[in-house]
Amino acid sequence: LKVLSRIDSILRSPRAPPSIFRPSKGPVQNYIKENGQGCGFEHLPLTIEMWADQLVALKDLHRSLRKLYLELLPWNTKDPHDNRESIRVEDLQLIVDAILEELEHKEKDSQTQSLQTLSAIVSHFQKLFDVNSLNGVYPRMNEVYTKLGEMTNAMRNLHELLELDSSAPPTVVVDTVGKLCDIIKKNVTEQVQQLLGTQDIHSIINKLEEHECFFPPFQALIQDLLCLLEISNVDDILPAVQNLK
């Protein structure tokens, strides 16, 4: 009876849920109370079982929140409620509050960091491409984009003309063009040597010097003959001279 009275005082308190106490109805109510067999708590075992399940679920919820807490705040490894056998709702609320506070702090930091990062990117772009003001950033970006497109097309065309793989770096393209230029220069030199009949560069220089010395007087002589013979074509000089004999 003392136990039932204690239960009765607890469940009738203002803090108890109103659905817990359900007084019995009918003429047997007084008899049950006198014999201590009911007192209107016939449904109490089911409620206690539900509470027991909720307490177990409360521990599982605490375990899940603890994992989330350690994931978001790995530096806070000590939890004062971690080893407590009975978990209270207040303990879970403290963990949730700590997680929310950390998320709000991270959100503010991320916004500040984003602004700092964007400012650093713009400043770096201004230094790289010599832009004095923020108003000149967009035009210079468009200019860089246009030049980049032109260079990309030029490199693509060079890759195709030189029969290089598309993944070949620009240094390979430059080396290949340089080799082609060397080959062309070598061929031109050989052709000049064959034309002048010599393989020695000094001989070529000597022949050019001889040409510079010989050609002007020879040209003046031809011009005088054309005027003297009253003809305009070099091929007519020899027939005109033969007619004078």
Backbone as CSV, one residue per row, in Angstrom:
resi,resn,N_x,N_y,N_z,CA_x,CA_y,CA_z,C_x,C_y,C_z
1,LEU,0.824,-1.198,0.000,0.000,0.000,0.000,0.868,1.262,0.000
2,LYS,1.967,1.222,0.738,2.878,2.373,0.736,3.419,2.624,-0.667
3,VAL,3.730,1.513,-1.383,4.245,1.668,-2.745,3.195,2.289,-3.641
4,LEU,1.949,1.789,-3.510,0.880,2.333,-4.340,0.608,3.795,-3.999
5,SER,0.699,4.103,-2.695,0.497,5.497,-2.299,1.593,6.389,-2.884
6,ARG,2.825,5.836,-2.870,3.934,6.603,-3.446,3.726,6.818,-4.937
7,ILE,3.310,5.772,-5.639,3.034,5.886,-7.074,1.901,6.868,-7.308
8,ASP,0.890,6.766,-6.437,-0.260,7.646,-6.582,0.148,9.109,-6.405
9,SER,1.032,9.397,-5.441,1.454,10.786,-5.218,2.304,11.300,-6.377
10,ILE,3.136,10.404,-6.957,3.985,10.828,-8.084,3.153,11.116,-9.324
11,LEU,2.203,10.188,-9.614,1.449,10.331,-10.847,0.393,11.410,-10.762
12,ARG,0.037,11.800,-9.519,-0.928,12.888,-9.382,-0.250,14.259,-9.327
13,SER,1.088,14.270,-9.344,1.792,15.547,-9.262,1.602,16.329,-10.563
14,PRO,1.772,17.655,-10.508,1.598,18.481,-11.727,2.567,18.116,-12.845
15,ARG,3.719,17.526,-12.502,4.692,17.194,-13.524,4.363,15.920,-14.262
16,ALA,3.447,15.114,-13.738,3.113,13.837,-14.371,2.228,14.075,-15.587
17,PRO,2.373,13.273,-16.617,1.490,13.390,-17.790,0.049,13.143,-17.388
18,PRO,-0.894,13.920,-17.933,-2.301,13.782,-17.515,-2.916,12.455,-17.920
19,SER,-2.333,11.753,-18.882,-2.945,10.505,-19.357,-2.534,9.297,-18.535
20,ILE,-1.654,9.504,-17.526,-1.187,8.355,-16.758,-2.250,7.859,-15.780
21,PHE,-2.859,8.758,-15.070,-3.844,8.350,-14.044,-5.230,8.261,-14.670
22,ARG,-5.806,7.096,-14.630,-7.149,6.851,-15.135,-7.969,6.172,-14.022
23,PRO,-8.730,6.940,-13.234,-9.468,6.344,-12.092,-10.518,5.350,-12.574
24,SER,-10.678,4.307,-11.782,-11.671,3.275,-12.115,-13.075,3.825,-11.966
25,LYS,-13.980,3.293,-12.709,-15.377,3.714,-12.688,-16.261,2.550,-12.221
26,GLY,-17.341,2.846,-11.553,-18.282,1.801,-11.151,-18.264,1.548,-9.667
27,PRO,-19.139,0.666,-9.187,-19.248,0.405,-7.737,-18.083,-0.339,-7.155
28,VAL,-17.214,-0.931,-8.003,-16.092,-1.708,-7.467,-14.899,-0.842,-7.161
29,GLN,-15.028,0.461,-7.415,-13.862,1.328,-7.253,-13.397,1.351,-5.795
30,ASN,-14.335,1.554,-4.847,-13.956,1.610,-3.442,-13.406,0.289,-2.947
31,TYR,-13.975,-0.811,-3.413,-13.494,-2.125,-2.991,-12.060,-2.344,-3.435
32,ILE,-11.757,-1.922,-4.638,-10.394,-2.133,-5.144,-9.407,-1.287,-4.357
33,LYS,-9.838,-0.050,-4.053,-8.929,0.816,-3.305,-8.672,0.256,-1.925
34,GLU,-9.760,-0.272,-1.248,-9.593,-0.805,0.102,-8.686,-2.003,0.115
35,ASN,-8.727,-2.845,-0.891,-7.881,-4.036,-0.945,-6.528,-3.757,-1.613
36,GLY,-6.296,-2.512,-2.073,-4.993,-2.174,-2.634,-4.692,-2.893,-3.912
37,GLN,-5.641,-3.133,-4.790,-5.406,-3.924,-5.991,-5.593,-3.120,-7.275
38,GLY,-5.784,-1.844,-7.219,-5.988,-1.146,-8.483,-5.665,0.314,-8.395
39,CYS,-6.503,1.046,-7.707,-6.335,2.489,-7.545,-6.327,3.213,-8.883
40,GLY,-6.952,2.623,-9.907,-7.044,3.292,-11.191,-5.796,3.211,-12.040
41,PHE,-4.868,2.293,-11.746,-3.605,2.201,-12.482,-3.499,0.869,-13.228
42,GLU,-4.667,0.343,-13.670,-4.620,-0.952,-14.354,-3.788,-0.888,-15.645
43,HIS,-3.726,0.297,-16.302,-2.989,0.418,-17.569,-1.522,0.791,-17.340
44,LEU,-1.116,0.947,-16.073,0.235,1.418,-15.783,1.339,0.488,-16.295
45,PRO,1.215,-0.850,-16.208,2.299,-1.703,-16.737,2.618,-1.425,-18.204
46,LEU,1.600,-1.201,-19.039,1.863,-0.897,-20.453,2.609,0.434,-20.603
47,THR,2.240,1.393,-19.767,2.921,2.679,-19.833,4.377,2.557,-19.413
48,ILE,4.607,1.758,-18.349,5.990,1.558,-17.892,6.817,0.847,-18.956
49,GLU,6.229,-0.128,-19.628,6.938,-0.809,-20.708,7.295,0.171,-21.826
50,MET,6.346,1.052,-22.138,6.626,2.054,-23.167,7.772,2.960,-22.731
51,TRP,7.758,3.369,-21.441,8.837,4.202,-20.943,10.176,3.477,-21.008
52,ALA,10.171,2.206,-20.682,11.417,1.437,-20.742,11.970,1.404,-22.165
53,ASP,11.065,1.206,-23.125,11.503,1.219,-24.532,12.053,2.597,-24.915
54,GLN,11.415,3.641,-24.435,11.869,4.984,-24.759,13.237,5.275,-24.143
55,LEU,13.461,4.730,-22.916,14.769,4.921,-22.292,15.869,4.232,-23.087
56,VAL,15.557,3.031,-23.592,16.534,2.334,-24.438,16.773,3.125,-25.722
57,ALA,15.680,3.602,-26.318,15.817,4.404,-27.532,16.567,5.697,-27.248
58,LEU,16.415,6.231,-26.034,17.123,7.446,-25.668,18.633,7.202,-25.655
59,LYS,19.043,6.038,-25.196,20.468,5.696,-25.217,20.981,5.554,-26.647
60,ASP,20.163,4.927,-27.500,20.565,4.796,-28.913,20.681,6.176,-29.577
61,LEU,19.724,7.050,-29.243,19.774,8.401,-29.797,21.004,9.138,-29.302
62,HIS,21.320,8.950,-28.027,22.527,9.578,-27.489,23.772,9.070,-28.188
63,ARG,23.822,7.782,-28.482,24.968,7.200,-29.173,25.123,7.801,-30.581
64,SER,24.005,7.963,-31.288,24.046,8.533,-32.637,24.474,10.004,-32.600
65,LEU,23.905,10.748,-31.635,24.292,12.148,-31.511,25.757,12.283,-31.121
66,ARG,26.230,11.352,-30.314,27.633,11.368,-29.919,28.547,11.186,-31.138
67,LYS,28.184,10.265,-32.032,28.969,10.055,-33.255,28.973,11.318,-34.120
68,LEU,27.803,11.941,-34.261,27.710,13.180,-35.036,28.523,14.284,-34.382
69,TYR,28.478,14.343,-33.080,29.237,15.346,-32.336,30.741,15.194,-32.571
70,LEU,31.236,13.957,-32.514,32.662,13.703,-32.729,33.059,13.943,-34.184
71,GLU,32.112,13.760,-35.097,32.404,13.999,-36.511,32.547,15.493,-36.799
72,LEU,31.693,16.299,-36.176,31.733,17.737,-36.412,32.737,18.450,-35.514
73,LEU,32.967,17.922,-34.331,33.898,18.530,-33.388,34.913,17.478,-32.932
74,PRO,35.805,17.044,-33.800,36.738,15.958,-33.429,37.708,16.346,-32.326
75,TRP,37.908,17.674,-32.128,38.846,18.088,-31.078,38.235,17.986,-29.682
76,ASN,36.905,17.930,-29.586,36.230,17.776,-28.296,35.911,16.299,-28.073
77,THR,36.902,15.547,-27.658,36.730,14.099,-27.515,36.140,13.705,-26.173
78,LYS,36.120,14.625,-25.199,35.624,14.288,-23.868,34.164,14.686,-23.738
79,ASP,33.334,13.730,-23.381,31.907,13.983,-23.180,31.572,13.643,-21.740
80,PRO,31.152,14.621,-20.921,30.871,14.344,-19.500,29.707,13.392,-19.305
81,HIS,28.877,13.199,-20.305,27.720,12.322,-20.174,27.940,10.973,-20.849
82,ASP,29.175,10.751,-21.337,29.404,9.548,-22.141,29.314,8.274,-21.317
83,ASN,29.783,8.339,-20.064,29.801,7.135,-19.232,28.627,7.046,-18.270
84,ARG,27.688,7.936,-18.381,26.546,7.923,-17.478,25.577,6.814,-17.900
85,GLU,25.127,6.065,-16.926,24.211,4.958,-17.230,22.842,5.472,-17.645
86,SER,22.330,6.454,-16.949,21.020,6.998,-17.278,21.205,8.274,-18.094
87,ILE,20.617,8.277,-19.252,20.712,9.426,-20.148,19.452,10.264,-20.007
88,ARG,19.656,11.565,-19.846,18.536,12.465,-19.726,18.351,13.255,-21.017
89,VAL,17.161,13.788,-21.169,16.882,14.620,-22.345,17.782,15.856,-22.340
90,GLU,18.084,16.377,-21.151,18.946,17.544,-21.070,20.334,17.262,-21.659
91,ASP,20.818,16.016,-21.465,22.116,15.660,-22.017,22.097,15.719,-23.547
92,LEU,21.023,15.187,-24.117,20.895,15.227,-25.580,20.765,16.655,-26.071
93,GLN,20.043,17.472,-25.326,19.862,18.865,-25.733,21.187,19.613,-25.730
94,LEU,22.062,19.318,-24.746,23.374,19.954,-24.696,24.203,19.595,-25.925
95,ILE,24.162,18.329,-26.338,24.915,17.905,-27.527,24.377,18.598,-28.775
96,VAL,23.046,18.644,-28.897,22.433,19.302,-30.058,22.793,20.780,-30.090
97,ASP,22.762,21.435,-28.940,23.108,22.856,-28.888,24.567,23.075,-29.299
98,ALA,25.459,22.199,-28.833,26.870,22.328,-29.197,27.065,22.153,-30.703
99,ILE,26.340,21.198,-31.294,26.442,20.970,-32.740,25.917,22.177,-33.508
100,LEU,24.767,22.721,-33.095,24.196,23.887,-33.774,25.121,25.104,-33.662
101,GLU,25.714,25.280,-32.498,26.635,26.407,-32.313,27.850,26.280,-33.226
102,GLU,28.353,25.065,-33.351,29.512,24.838,-34.217,29.161,25.065,-35.678
103,LEU,27.965,24.624,-36.090,27.540,24.828,-37.476,27.380,26.309,-37.795
104,GLU,26.786,27.065,-36.866,26.646,28.506,-37.084,28.015,29.178,-37.167
105,HIS,28.940,28.739,-36.318,30.281,29.312,-36.333,30.991,28.997,-37.643
106,LYS,30.852,27.759,-38.119,31.481,27.375,-39.387,30.883,28.145,-40.553
107,GLU,29.574,28.358,-40.511,28.919,29.097,-41.606,29.444,30.525,-41.673
108,LYS,29.596,31.181,-40.520,30.132,32.542,-40.515,31.572,32.552,-41.001
109,ASP,32.373,31.579,-40.558,33.762,31.522,-40.989,33.867,31.276,-42.479
110,SER,32.991,30.391,-43.010,33.044,30.083,-44.440,32.690,31.297,-45.278
111,GLN,31.717,32.105,-44.826,31.366,33.305,-45.558,32.512,34.299,-45.550
112,THR,33.136,34.487,-44.385,34.271,35.404,-44.295,35.428,34.911,-45.144
113,GLN,35.696,33.611,-45.097,36.791,33.047,-45.866,36.519,33.173,-47.360
114,SER,35.261,33.019,-47.769,34.928,33.136,-49.180,35.196,34.546,-49.674
115,LEU,34.811,35.558,-48.898,35.065,36.936,-49.293,36.565,37.209,-49.381
116,GLN,37.316,36.699,-48.422,38.766,36.889,-48.455,39.380,36.177,-49.650
117,THR,38.884,34.982,-49.947,39.414,34.233,-51.087,39.117,34.941,-52.398
118,LEU,37.878,35.429,-52.555,37.520,36.145,-53.783,38.359,37.412,-53.941
119,SER,38.562,38.139,-52.854,39.380,39.343,-52.919,40.811,39.014,-53.314
120,ALA,41.348,37.918,-52.776,42.711,37.513,-53.124,42.806,37.108,-54.594
121,ILE,41.771,36.435,-55.107,41.773,36.010,-56.519,41.773,37.223,-57.440
122,VAL,40.921,38.205,-57.131,40.845,39.415,-57.962,42.181,40.162,-57.924
123,SER,42.761,40.293,-56.733,44.050,40.986,-56.611,45.136,40.265,-57.392
124,HIS,45.130,38.948,-57.333,46.128,38.167,-58.065,45.945,38.345,-59.570
125,PHE,44.702,38.390,-60.029,44.434,38.598,-61.452,44.932,39.973,-61.885
126,GLN,44.714,40.985,-61.052,45.178,42.325,-61.388,46.700,42.377,-61.505
127,LYS,47.400,41.660,-60.632,48.860,41.641,-60.704,49.352,40.896,-61.933
128,LEU,48.731,39.766,-62.242,49.175,38.955,-63.372,48.985,39.676,-64.702
129,PHE,47.854,40.361,-64.865,47.515,40.943,-66.160,47.543,42.472,-66.138
130,ASP,48.212,43.036,-65.129,48.466,44.476,-65.086,47.171,45.274,-65.201
131,VAL,46.224,45.007,-64.312,44.952,45.726,-64.270,44.990,46.658,-63.063
132,ASN,44.806,47.946,-63.308,44.947,48.927,-62.229,43.697,49.097,-61.391
133,SER,42.515,48.829,-61.951,41.274,49.071,-61.226,40.347,47.877,-61.393
134,LEU,39.340,47.816,-60.509,38.361,46.734,-60.603,37.533,46.838,-61.875
135,ASN,37.311,48.067,-62.366,36.532,48.235,-63.593,37.234,47.623,-64.804
136,GLY,38.541,47.485,-64.724,39.274,46.924,-65.850,39.415,45.413,-65.807
137,VAL,38.890,44.790,-64.751,39.041,43.342,-64.617,38.247,42.603,-65.696
138,TYR,36.965,42.979,-65.856,36.127,42.272,-66.828,36.621,42.445,-68.266
139,PRO,36.958,43.683,-68.708,37.507,43.800,-70.069,38.778,42.989,-70.272
140,ARG,39.652,42.971,-69.256,40.889,42.207,-69.416,40.602,40.708,-69.432
141,MET,39.596,40.285,-68.667,39.199,38.876,-68.721,38.730,38.489,-70.117
142,ASN,37.910,39.358,-70.721,37.445,39.090,-72.082,38.610,39.056,-73.062
143,GLU,39.564,39.961,-72.884,40.731,39.994,-73.765,41.566,38.724,-73.615
144,VAL,41.778,38.328,-72.364,42.545,37.103,-72.115,41.832,35.894,-72.705
145,TYR,40.502,35.864,-72.551,39.729,34.745,-73.103,39.849,34.696,-74.625
146,THR,39.789,35.868,-75.273,39.914,35.912,-76.738,41.303,35.455,-77.174
147,LYS,42.338,35.979,-76.521,43.701,35.582,-76.871,43.929,34.100,-76.631
148,LEU,43.354,33.600,-75.558,43.506,32.177,-75.266,42.861,31.335,-76.363
149,GLY,41.683,31.776,-76.841,41.039,31.042,-77.932,41.874,31.058,-79.192
150,GLU,42.478,32.210,-79.501,43.328,32.299,-80.691,44.549,31.396,-80.561
151,MET,45.171,31.418,-79.401,46.342,30.573,-79.192,45.978,29.098,-79.240
152,THR,44.821,28.753,-78.693,44.387,27.351,-78.731,44.171,26.893,-80.157
153,ASN,43.525,27.733,-80.970,43.317,27.373,-82.382,44.642,27.267,-83.126
154,ALA,45.561,28.201,-82.850,46.864,28.156,-83.519,47.629,26.886,-83.146
155,MET,47.613,26.539,-81.868,48.309,25.323,-81.444,47.667,24.085,-82.046
156,ARG,46.335,24.079,-82.151,45.658,22.935,-82.759,46.058,22.785,-84.231
157,ASN,46.117,23.911,-84.938,46.510,23.865,-86.352,47.958,23.413,-86.510
158,LEU,48.832,23.896,-85.626,50.239,23.469,-85.694,50.383,21.982,-85.409
159,HIS,49.615,21.487,-84.466,49.654,20.050,-84.179,49.267,19.247,-85.420
160,GLU,48.248,19.708,-86.126,47.811,18.993,-87.316,48.830,19.113,-88.442
161,LEU,49.380,20.309,-88.678,50.345,20.503,-89.754,51.637,19.732,-89.512
162,LEU,52.058,19.709,-88.264,53.312,19.023,-87.925,53.107,17.542,-87.634
163,GLU,51.828,17.108,-87.705,51.488,15.699,-87.448,51.938,15.274,-86.055
164,LEU,51.645,16.121,-85.100,51.968,15.816,-83.699,50.707,15.384,-82.980
165,ASP,50.914,14.644,-81.883,49.780,14.253,-81.048,49.188,15.488,-80.374
166,SER,47.873,15.475,-80.198,47.202,16.631,-79.608,47.655,16.909,-78.179
167,SER,48.233,15.912,-77.516,48.693,16.102,-76.145,50.118,16.635,-76.063
168,ALA,50.767,16.832,-77.218,52.140,17.324,-77.211,52.194,18.733,-76.637
169,PRO,53.104,19.015,-75.710,53.177,20.345,-75.090,53.719,21.382,-76.067
170,PRO,53.536,22.665,-75.753,54.034,23.723,-76.647,55.539,23.648,-76.907
171,THR,56.316,23.184,-75.933,57.766,23.096,-76.142,58.104,22.150,-77.290
172,VAL,57.353,21.056,-77.406,57.586,20.114,-78.508,57.255,20.771,-79.842
173,VAL,56.163,21.562,-79.863,55.788,22.269,-81.096,56.885,23.247,-81.504
174,VAL,57.415,24.005,-80.542,58.470,24.980,-80.839,59.727,24.267,-81.349
175,ASP,60.101,23.160,-80.709,61.281,22.419,-81.146,61.105,21.896,-82.568
176,THR,59.909,21.405,-82.872,59.659,20.876,-84.212,59.731,21.976,-85.261
177,VAL,59.155,23.141,-84.965,59.233,24.274,-85.892,60.687,24.719,-86.071
178,GLY,61.448,24.728,-84.995,62.857,25.091,-85.089,63.635,24.138,-85.980
179,LYS,63.352,22.850,-85.863,64.028,21.864,-86.714,63.669,22.071,-88.182
180,LEU,62.393,22.381,-88.447,61.984,22.642,-89.826,62.699,23.872,-90.377
181,CYS,62.836,24.907,-89.565,63.549,26.107,-90.004,65.010,25.791,-90.315
182,ASP,65.637,24.972,-89.496,67.029,24.582,-89.757,67.144,23.824,-91.067
183,ILE,66.169,22.926,-91.304,66.189,22.154,-92.548,66.027,23.069,-93.758
184,ILE,65.108,24.056,-93.643,64.878,24.986,-94.753,66.129,25.829,-95.014
185,LYS,66.766,26.329,-93.965,67.980,27.118,-94.127,69.091,26.286,-94.769
186,LYS,69.201,25.047,-94.355,70.226,24.175,-94.913,69.984,23.936,-96.395
187,ASN,68.719,23.720,-96.758,68.393,23.498,-98.171,68.680,24.742,-98.998
188,VAL,68.338,25.933,-98.455,68.596,27.184,-99.176,70.093,27.377,-99.376
189,THR,70.884,27.070,-98.362,72.344,27.214,-98.475,72.898,26.277,-99.534
190,GLU,72.404,25.040,-99.526,72.884,24.082,-100.527,72.503,24.515,-101.938
191,GLN,71.292,25.078,-102.084,70.876,25.539,-103.407,71.736,26.707,-103.879
192,VAL,72.062,27.645,-102.982,72.933,28.767,-103.353,74.326,28.271,-103.728
193,GLN,74.811,27.310,-102.974,76.132,26.747,-103.278,76.143,26.082,-104.647
194,GLN,75.079,25.324,-104.933,75.005,24.684,-106.243,74.895,25.720,-107.357
195,LEU,74.141,26.799,-107.115,73.963,27.839,-108.122,75.276,28.553,-108.425
196,LEU,76.055,28.826,-107.397,77.319,29.530,-107.578,78.485,28.590,-107.850
197,GLY,78.241,27.307,-107.784,79.288,26.337,-108.107,80.361,26.224,-107.066
198,THR,80.051,26.421,-105.818,81.050,26.302,-104.758,80.393,25.783,-103.498
199,GLN,81.187,25.134,-102.673,80.708,24.611,-101.396,81.276,25.388,-100.220
200,ASP,82.088,26.412,-100.530,82.758,27.169,-99.476,82.073,28.519,-99.322
201,ILE,81.703,28.865,-98.132,81.011,30.120,-97.889,81.892,31.318,-98.222
202,HIS,83.223,31.168,-98.015,84.130,32.261,-98.352,84.217,32.462,-99.857
203,SER,84.140,31.363,-100.581,84.140,31.484,-102.038,82.886,32.191,-102.518
204,ILE,81.761,31.908,-101.850,80.506,32.580,-102.209,80.639,34.074,-101.974
205,ILE,81.242,34.456,-100.864,81.425,35.883,-100.567,82.328,36.530,-101.621
206,ASN,83.390,35.823,-101.995,84.307,36.367,-103.008,83.613,36.561,-104.342
207,LYS,82.778,35.593,-104.731,82.065,35.702,-105.996,81.075,36.872,-105.969
208,LEU,80.407,37.063,-104.829,79.490,38.187,-104.718,80.239,39.515,-104.800
209,GLU,81.416,39.562,-104.199,82.218,40.781,-104.289,82.677,41.029,-105.726
210,GLU,83.091,39.959,-106.402,83.480,40.105,-107.811,82.303,40.586,-108.656
211,HIS,81.129,40.072,-108.351,79.942,40.482,-109.088,79.675,41.967,-108.878
212,GLU,79.821,42.438,-107.630,79.591,43.852,-107.343,80.602,44.744,-108.074
213,CYS,81.807,44.230,-108.269,82.821,45.020,-108.978,82.620,44.988,-110.502
214,PHE,82.170,43.846,-111.004,82.073,43.678,-112.456,80.758,44.199,-113.023
215,PHE,79.688,43.986,-112.344,78.370,44.239,-112.938,78.110,45.718,-113.236
216,PRO,78.427,46.671,-112.379,78.125,48.081,-112.709,78.801,48.566,-113.989
217,PRO,80.148,48.327,-114.193,80.750,48.775,-115.476,80.143,48.053,-116.680
218,PHE,79.843,46.763,-116.497,79.268,46.003,-117.609,77.882,46.565,-117.957
219,GLN,77.109,46.892,-116.953,75.792,47.454,-117.208,75.896,48.812,-117.906
220,ALA,76.874,49.630,-117.510,77.063,50.934,-118.160,77.474,50.757,-119.622
221,LEU,78.346,49.754,-119.914,78.756,49.474,-121.283,77.578,49.061,-122.155
222,ILE,76.741,48.221,-121.640,75.576,47.766,-122.395,74.644,48.942,-122.687
223,GLN,74.442,49.813,-121.700,73.581,50.965,-121.910,74.156,51.892,-123.001
224,ASP,75.477,52.079,-123.001,76.103,52.922,-124.038,75.937,52.300,-125.414
225,LEU,76.102,50.976,-125.525,75.939,50.307,-126.817,74.508,50.434,-127.323
226,LEU,73.534,50.279,-126.417,72.140,50.398,-126.836,71.849,51.800,-127.375
227,CYS,72.423,52.821,-126.699,72.203,54.183,-127.172,72.933,54.441,-128.486
228,LEU,74.178,53.943,-128.581,74.974,54.164,-129.786,74.374,53.480,-131.003
229,LEU,73.897,52.268,-130.827,73.328,51.500,-131.932,71.854,51.815,-132.142
230,GLU,71.301,52.653,-131.284,69.901,53.050,-131.379,68.967,51.840,-131.358
231,ILE,69.204,50.966,-130.420,68.349,49.789,-130.226,67.954,49.748,-128.758
232,SER,66.930,48.951,-128.456,66.436,48.879,-127.081,66.564,47.495,-126.473
233,ASN,66.894,46.489,-127.276,66.952,45.111,-126.784,68.391,44.639,-126.781
234,VAL,68.804,44.019,-125.707,70.172,43.514,-125.581,70.462,42.460,-126.645
235,ASP,69.469,41.650,-126.975,69.678,40.604,-127.980,69.960,41.180,-129.374
236,ASP,69.650,42.461,-129.609,69.881,43.075,-130.947,71.250,43.684,-131.069
237,ILE,72.023,43.672,-129.985,73.372,44.286,-130.044,74.270,43.542,-131.015
238,LEU,74.359,42.248,-130.906,75.260,41.467,-131.748,74.882,41.586,-133.238
239,PRO,73.607,41.444,-133.646,73.268,41.643,-135.069,73.610,43.058,-135.549
240,ALA,73.409,44.061,-134.717,73.694,45.449,-135.134,75.186,45.641,-135.356
241,VAL,76.023,45.071,-134.521,77.479,45.193,-134.676,77.950,44.475,-135.934
242,GLN,77.364,43.294,-136.228,77.728,42.561,-137.425,77.338,43.340,-138.694
243,ASN,76.303,44.089,-138.684,75.891,44.883,-139.831,76.827,46.039,-140.099
244,LEU,77.576,46.458,-139.084,78.530,47.551,-139.249,79.786,47.134,-139.977
245,LYS,80.080,45.850,-140.099,81.289,45.395,-140.759,81.206,45.650,-142.272
